[in-house]
Amino acid sequence: MEQITRRIDFENNKLLICGTVSCVLYLIFGYAAQLLCNAISVVYPAYVSIRAIESHDKMDDTKWLTYWVLYAIFSVIEFFSLFLTNFIPFYFLLKCVFFIWCMLPIENNGSIIIYNRIIRPQFQKHHQNTDKFIDNIANKAKDVVTDVLNKNK
């Protein structure tokens, strides 16, 4: 029985290693490396985020909201700097490794560290002005919609 258990463990490790090597090679040389990278960065976090929402523990909600804030900021930065994907060697492999670090199931993973050291201090410094700006835009939009609706009556 012990030999069978060791054989299954070896087979599982072998599959994990082969899968990891395949993903790494595909992220380096594959045609749709961006798709694979984005799938890795979204599928598992989305699943555990749903599990976090359904659990009674608030800490897991906070942890995954922190990940999604970082993911959103990274996506916006990446959109405006698409040239990075062409000039940084192995960009999608590096991006994938970065997001895996950010989603690691440990207490202080990458998203927690980056949020606490970079995002949170910037948010605390600028959130009041940003809130005023957003409220101003929302009120103007509400006024425009109200005017349009009143003219159509």
N, C-alpha and C positions, 0 to 999 in steps of 0.2 A: 504494500500500500504506500509506503514511504517513497519507493522508487517511482511510482505512478505520480505522486504529488510533485516530486522533483522534476519529473519529465514535463508535467503540465506547466510548472513555473518556468522551466527553460523555454518551452514553446511560446508561452505568453511573452516572455522577455524578448525572444527572437522576433516575434511579430511586432512588438513595440519598437525595437531597434530598426527593423526593416521599414516600418511605417515612418519613423522619424527621419531616417536617411532618405527615403523617397520624397518626403515633404521638403526637406532641405534642398535636395537636388532640383526638385521642381521649382521651388522658390528662386533658385539661382538661374536655371536654364529654361524653365517652362514658359510656354506661350501665354497662359492666363495666370501668371504668378500673382497678379493683383487680386484676381478673383479668389484664389486659394487663401491668400493672406487676409483678405477681408472676411472670408468665411470663418477662418480660425479666430479672428478678432471679434466676431459677432455671434456665432452659433452657440458656443459654450456659455459666454457671458449672458446671452439672452435667456437661455434655459435656466441657469442658476439665478438670474434676476427674477424670473417667474416663481421659482421655488422660494426665493427670499420674500417676495410679496405675499405668498401663501403661508409663510411661517409667522409665528407670533413674535419672533426675535427682531427687534428694531436694528440691531447692530449689522446684520447682514444686509438689510435694506440700505443703510448708510454706506456700507462698503461698496455695493454695486452701483449706487447712485454716483459715488465718487469716480468709479471706473467710467461710467457713461459721460460724466462731465469732461473727464480727460479725453475720452474718445472723440467727443464732439469738438472740443478745442483743437485737437490734433487734425481732425478731418477738415476743419475750416482753414487751418494753416496750410495743410497739404494742398487744398484746392487752389490757394493763391500762390503756391510755390511748386507747381507741377514740374518745373524744370529739375527739381531735386531727383525725381524718379529716373531721369535720363543721365544725370551726372554723378550720382552716388553709386558706386559699384555695390551690387547685391542689396539694393534698396529694400526690396520687398522681404528679403530674408531678415534684414535688420529691423524693419518695421514689425514683422511677425514676432521676432524675439522680444522686442520692446513691449508689445501688447501681451505676450505670454507673461513677462515679468510683472506687468500691471495687473494681471488677473490671477496670479499665483494664489493658491488657497492658504496663505499665511497671514499673520496679523498685520505686518507692515510690508505689504507688497508695493510695487512701483506706483500704482495709482494713489495710494495713501501717502507715500513719501512726497510725490510731486505735488499733490493737492496741498498738503500741509506746508511745504517749503516755498511753493511758487504761486499757485492759484489762490489759495486762501488769503495770503497777505495782500495780493493785488485786489482781490474782491473787497476786502475790508477797507482798503484805501480809497476805492473808487465807487463803491456801491451806492452811496447816497446821491452822487451826481448822476449816475446811470439810472437810478430809480426815477429821479426827476425828469430826465430826458425821455424815458420810456412812458411815464405818465403823461407828459406833454404830447408826445406823438399819439398816444391812445386817445386822449381827449380831442385832439384835432381830427383824428379819424372818425371818432364818434360824432363830432359836429358835422363833418362832411356827409356821413351816412344819414344822419337825421335830416339834413337839408335836402338831400336827394329824395329821401322817402316822403318828406313833406311836399315837395314839388310835384311828385307823382300822384298825389291824392286828388 
